[in-house]
Amino acid sequence: MRKKGIVERLVISAPSENDFSYDKLPQNRKKLFSYMLKNKFFKIYKNHFFTSLFFVPLIVWCVLTMNYTDFVFGLQANEGITHFVEHWVTVYVTAIPLWSLAFWGLAGGLNVLKKLAWSDPLIFKTDFIKGIKSSGKQLAFIGFLWGTAYALIRYATNWLGFYYRVFDDSYSVIFGIFVCFFVLLLAIGYTVYAVCMASMYNVTLKQLFVGAFKLYLSDIFLATGVVLLCLLPMAFLVISDLAIVPLIVYLLLLGLLIGFLIIPPFLVCQHTFDRIINKKDYPNYYGRGLSYGVYEQKETLEIASDVEEIIDTKETENDFERVNDDED
């Protein structure tokens, strides 16, 4: 047998003594997140890369309109408010179709992410395209609705900002701005459940929007908290006055964050789906990716083991009876 070289021994590790066991999978989804990052980082990054390609037009448009935004908000309040509607249409309304395109590609990324989270066999190109074909239209429509909702919320926040600077600097206006951002956070959480549900189940639009609302409400504090943590990098877009900071955040989103930021909310949705839907209606989906999950291979092995045990027991009983008969 050929002797391995030093580099080959370093790169190719020795085979594991123990075969894969479902009992060795993580016991909860918090550990599953760490397990995925540790064992499937490069596959996750590959998924991030292809998913982020569909976000490129949206991010490029955001970068291109940064100077216009800086110009409008850098004017005196009385003059800036005259450009308010024009700025809103140019920056936010025209971006709505780009949101639809981004969500259309997200359908493929979520299907791949589901395979990675469930430790199912993965053929990347096939599964990515399959996700787009199966749920791309629904996610594109969700993206259209999300883009519209985001544009309306930004209209309200920007209008209140100008109103505060020009007409009324009372705390009620500041409170109204915080309410708008709170509504935005809830809208993000609801949208997360909608896209995850559309990528998981074959449902009509009515079932999707009503079901996503009920599911989000059932775990609203957990889901909103996780979404808020994932949005912390985006907070620099709001609190920083440096022009370079939004550009850095956009580059981080495109280069690293998009494919990774969707994992925690996705796992929270899986937790909710298991608790409310899968355990009763979709038992084959229950606990997938976790040690207590339901797996066809696992069930086959358990059934085969039970059958062998029954056969061995029957053979033992028959042999025992036959020996007694011979003795008699």
C-alpha positions in Angstrom: 0.0 0.0 0.0 1.3 3.5 -0.9 2.5 5.5 2.1 0.8 8.8 2.6 2.9 12.0 2.5 3.0 14.6 5.3 0.6 17.0 3.5 -1.8 14.3 2.7 -1.9 13.1 6.3 -2.5 16.6 7.5 -5.3 17.4 5.1 -7.1 14.1 5.0 -7.8 13.0 8.5 -8.2 9.4 9.5 -11.7 7.9 9.2 -13.8 7.9 12.2 -14.0 4.7 14.2 -17.7 5.1 14.8 -20.2 5.4 12.0 -22.7 8.3 11.9 -25.4 8.0 14.5 -28.5 10.1 14.8 -28.1 10.1 18.6 -25.0 12.3 18.1 -27.0 15.1 16.5 -27.6 18.2 18.6 -30.2 18.0 21.3 -31.7 21.5 20.6 -31.6 24.2 18.0 -29.3 26.4 19.9 -26.7 23.6 19.7 -27.8 22.9 16.1 -26.7 26.5 15.2 -23.2 25.9 16.6 -23.1 22.4 15.0 -23.9 23.9 11.6 -21.3 26.6 11.8 -18.7 24.1 13.0 -19.3 21.3 10.6 -21.0 22.9 7.6 -19.4 26.4 7.4 -18.2 26.2 3.8 -21.5 24.8 2.6 -23.3 27.6 4.4 -21.0 30.2 2.9 -21.6 28.7 -0.6 -25.3 29.0 0.0 -24.8 32.6 1.2 -22.8 33.4 -2.0 -25.5 32.2 -4.4 -28.3 33.7 -2.3 -26.6 37.0 -2.0 -26.3 37.2 -5.8 -30.0 37.9 -5.9 -29.6 40.7 -3.4 -26.8 42.4 -5.5 -29.2 44.7 -7.5 -31.0 45.8 -4.3 -27.7 46.5 -2.4 -26.2 48.3 -5.4 -29.3 50.5 -5.7 -29.0 51.3 -2.0 -25.4 52.3 -2.4 -26.2 54.4 -5.5 -28.9 56.4 -3.7 -26.7 57.0 -0.6 -25.5 60.4 -2.0 -29.0 61.5 -2.8 -30.1 60.6 0.7 -27.2 62.5 2.2 -28.0 65.5 0.0 -31.7 65.6 1.0 -31.2 65.2 4.7 -28.2 67.5 4.7 -30.4 70.4 3.5 -32.2 72.8 5.9 -35.4 71.3 7.2 -37.6 73.7 5.4 -35.9 73.1 2.1 -35.4 69.3 2.6 -39.1 68.7 3.2 -39.8 69.9 -0.4 -37.7 67.0 -1.7 -39.2 64.5 0.7 -41.8 62.8 -1.5 -39.4 62.7 -4.5 -36.7 61.2 -2.4 -39.1 58.5 -1.0 -40.3 57.5 -4.5 -36.7 57.4 -5.9 -35.1 55.4 -3.0 -37.9 53.2 -1.6 -40.7 52.8 -4.1 -38.4 52.0 -7.0 -36.7 49.3 -4.9 -39.9 47.2 -4.5 -39.2 45.1 -7.6 -35.6 44.5 -6.4 -37.0 43.2 -3.1 -39.1 40.7 -5.1 -36.0 39.5 -7.0 -34.1 39.1 -3.7 -36.9 37.1 -2.1 -37.2 34.9 -5.3 -33.5 33.9 -4.9 -34.0 33.5 -1.1 -36.4 30.6 -1.9 -33.4 28.6 -3.2 -31.3 29.5 -0.3 -33.9 28.5 2.3 -34.3 25.1 0.6 -30.6 24.5 0.8 -30.5 25.7 4.4 -33.3 23.3 5.3 -31.3 20.4 3.9 -28.2 21.6 5.9 -30.2 22.0 9.1 -31.8 18.6 8.7 -28.5 16.8 7.8 -30.2 15.5 4.6 -28.2 14.6 1.5 -27.6 17.8 -0.5 -27.0 18.3 -4.3 -26.4 22.1 -4.1 -27.3 23.2 -7.6 -30.3 20.9 -7.9 -31.7 21.7 -4.5 -31.2 25.5 -4.9 -33.0 25.5 -8.2 -35.7 23.2 -6.8 -36.4 25.7 -4.0 -36.8 28.5 -6.5 -39.2 26.4 -8.6 -41.3 25.2 -5.7 -41.7 28.4 -3.7 -40.0 31.2 -5.7 -43.3 32.7 -6.9 -44.8 32.9 -3.4 -41.6 34.4 -1.9 -41.3 36.9 -4.7 -44.9 38.0 -3.9 -44.0 38.2 -0.2 -41.0 40.3 -1.2 -43.2 42.7 -3.1 -45.5 43.1 -0.1 -42.5 43.5 2.2 -40.9 46.1 -0.1 -44.2 48.0 -0.1 -44.6 47.8 3.7 -41.0 48.9 4.2 -41.5 51.9 1.8 -44.6 53.0 3.7 -43.0 52.7 7.1 -40.0 54.6 5.9 -42.3 57.3 4.5 -43.9 57.6 8.0 -40.5 57.8 9.8 -39.0 60.2 7.4 -42.1 62.4 7.4 -42.1 62.5 11.2 -38.4 63.3 11.2 -39.0 66.4 9.0 -42.1 67.3 10.9 -40.1 67.2 14.1 -37.4 69.5 12.7 -39.8 72.0 11.0 -43.0 72.2 12.9 -43.1 70.3 16.2 -40.2 69.1 18.4 -42.4 67.5 21.0 -41.9 64.1 22.5 -45.0 62.8 20.9 -43.4 63.0 17.5 -40.3 61.2 18.8 -42.7 58.6 20.3 -44.3 58.2 16.8 -40.9 57.5 15.3 -40.2 54.8 17.8 -43.7 53.3 17.1 -42.8 53.2 13.4 -39.6 51.4 14.1 -41.4 49.0 16.4 -43.9 48.2 13.7 -41.0 47.7 11.3 -39.5 45.1 13.7 -42.8 43.3 13.9 -43.2 43.3 10.1 -39.7 41.8 9.8 -40.6 39.0 12.2 -43.9 38.3 10.5 -42.2 38.2 7.1 -39.6 35.7 8.4 -42.3 33.3 9.4 -44.1 33.8 6.0 -41.0 33.0 3.9 -40.0 30.0 6.1 -43.6 28.7 6.0 -43.7 29.1 2.2 -40.4 27.3 1.8 -41.6 24.4 4.0 -45.2 23.7 3.2 -47.4 23.6 0.1 -50.1 26.2 1.1 -52.3 28.8 -0.5 -51.6 32.5 -0.1 -54.5 32.8 2.4 -53.3 29.8 4.4 -49.8 31.3 4.3 -50.6 34.8 5.5 -53.1 33.7 8.2 -50.9 30.8 9.3 -47.7 32.9 9.5 -49.5 35.5 11.6 -50.7 32.9 14.1 -47.4 31.1 14.2 -45.5 34.4 14.8 -47.9 35.4 17.6 -47.3 32.0 19.3 -43.6 32.7 19.7 -43.5 36.5 19.3 -41.1 37.3 22.1 -38.6 34.7 21.2 -38.8 35.4 17.4 -38.7 39.2 17.8 -35.7 38.9 20.2 -33.7 36.8 17.8 -34.6 39.0 14.8 -33.5 42.1 16.8 -30.1 40.5 17.6 -29.6 39.6 13.9 -30.4 43.2 13.0 -27.8 44.8 15.2 -25.3 45.1 12.3 -28.0 47.1 10.4 -28.3 49.5 13.4 -25.2 51.3 12.2 -27.2 52.5 9.2 -29.5 54.4 11.6 -27.3 55.6 14.4 -24.1 56.5 12.6 -23.5 59.9 10.9 -20.4 58.7 9.1 -21.0 58.3 5.3 -18.7 55.3 5.1 -20.5 53.2 7.7 -23.6 52.3 5.6 -21.3 51.3 2.8 -19.3 49.0 5.1 -22.5 47.5 6.4 -23.8 46.9 2.8 -20.4 45.2 1.9 -20.6 43.0 5.0 -24.1 42.0 4.1 -23.1 41.1 0.6 -19.8 39.4 1.5 -20.7 37.5 4.6 -23.9 38.2 6.5 -27.0 37.5 4.4 -26.6 33.7 4.4 -25.7 33.6 8.0 -28.2 36.1 9.5 -31.1 34.0 8.2 -30.0 30.9 10.1 -31.2 31.9 13.7 -34.6 33.1 12.6 -35.0 30.1 10.4 -34.2 27.8 13.4 -36.7 29.7 15.5 -39.4 29.1 12.9 -38.5 25.4 12.8 -39.0 25.3 16.6 -42.4 26.9 16.2 -43.4 24.6 13.3 -42.4 21.6 15.4 -44.4 22.7 18.4 -47.6 23.7 16.6 -47.7 21.9 13.2 -45.2 19.1 12.7 -45.7 17.1 15.9 -49.4 16.5 15.0 -49.8 17.0 11.2 -46.2 16.4 9.8 -44.5 13.9 12.1 -41.8 13.2 9.5 -40.7 16.8 9.8 -40.7 16.8 13.6 -37.3 17.4 15.2 -35.4 17.0 11.9 -31.7 17.8 12.4 -31.9 17.0 16.1 -31.2 13.8 18.0 -34.9 13.2 18.9 -36.0 13.8 15.3 -37.9 11.4 13.1 -35.9 9.9 10.2 -36.8 7.3 7.7 -33.4 5.6 7.9 -33.6 5.6 11.7 -37.1 4.1 11.7 -36.0 1.5 9.1 -33.1 0.5 11.3 -35.2 0.4 14.4 -37.9 -1.7 12.7 -35.2 -4.1 11.3 -33.7 -4.4 14.8 -37.1 -5.1 16.3 -37.8 -7.8 13.6 -34.4 -9.4 14.2 -35.0 -9.4 17.9 -38.5 -11.1 17.4 -37.0 -13.7 15.0 -34.2 -14.4 17.5 -36.7 -14.8 20.3 -38.9 -17.1 18.3 -35.9 -19.2 17.2 -34.8 -19.5 20.8 -38.2 -20.5 21.9 -38.5 -23.1 19.2 -35.1 -24.5 19.9 -35.9 -24.7 23.6 -39.2 -26.5 22.9 -37.4 -28.9 20.4 -34.8 -29.8 23.0 -37.5 -30.6 25.5 -39.3 -32.7 23.0 -36.1 -34.7 22.4 -35.6 -35.2 26.0 -39.1 -36.4 26.5 
